[in-house]
Amino acid sequence: MRQLEVDQINVALIAGDDGNDRIALKVVEGMEDLMVLTPAQARALATELITAVNRAEVKASLKTSPNMWRRAGNTPTRAAEAPAYSGESMPRLARAG
């Protein structure tokens, strides 16, 4: 398996003569590669990509989250205080009728 970092990927819809459309992914990096997928294959690939990106973002967020530092004991903990509100109490939900 070949691994490379790409700067650009072009996505195009190809209309087939038989009435079936295809999705083309063209990787623009050195030697140009073309991947042609059915709509179902493209949808499955998109789902897998979104899932992987979400996992990577959560993982990166957990590494840099101040909450994780507090749990790890790297920063001193302090008691949280509720902010004082001197205004009038308002209902949170609207009532019908």
N, C-alpha and C positions, 0 to 999 in steps of 0.2 A: 504494500500500500504506500502510496506517495503522499507526503504532507507538504503543503506549501501555503504561504500566506498570500492572499490576493488583495489587490487594491480595488478591484472593480468586478462586479458580476452583473451582467445584463440579463434581464428577464424579458422574454417575448412570447406572445401567443401566436402559434402557427396554425393556420386553418388548412386542414387536409382536404384533398380532393374527394375523399370518401365521406366527408361530413363530420369526421372526428377531429376535434381540435387537440393540439398538443402544446405543452409549455416547454420552452427552450431556455436553458440556463447556459449562458456563454461566459466562461471564465477568461478574463483578459489579463494574462500574466505570462510573458515569454511565449511559450507555445500555447495557442488558443485551444481550449477544450470546449466541447459542446455536449450538453446533456439534454436529451429530449424525454419528457415525461408525459404520461397520461394525466388528466386532471386529478384522478384519484391518487396517483403516485405523488403528484406535486402537493396535494393537500396533506398526505401523510408526512412528507418531508417537512412541510411548513410547521406541522404540529410538533414534530420531533425537534426542529430548530427552536421554536418558541419555548418548549419545555426545557431544553438545554440552556438557553439564555436565561430563563428565570432561575434555574438552579445556580448558575454561575453568579448572577446578581445577588441572590440571597447569600451565597457563600461569601462573596466579597463584602457584603453588608455586615455579616456576622463577624468578620475579621476586624472591621473598623468601628463597630458600634460601641459607643460609650457604655451602654448597658452591659455589654459583655465584659468590659474592663472592670466595672463595679463588681460583677459576679466573681471575677477572677481575683479580686482583692488588690488590684493595682492602684485604686484610688480610695481615699477614705469615704465611708458612707455617712450620710447625714439625714436627719429626719426630714421628711417632706411635710410642708405645711400647705393647707388648703388656702387659696387666696380669699381675702375678705371681700365680700360684696355688700355694699350698703344700699343697693337699689331695691325696688319693689319686686316681690316674687311674681313671676309670670308663668302660666301653664305652658308646658312644652308641646302639647298636642292640641290641635284645633278641635273644637267640638262642632258636630253637625247639628243644625236646626236651632 
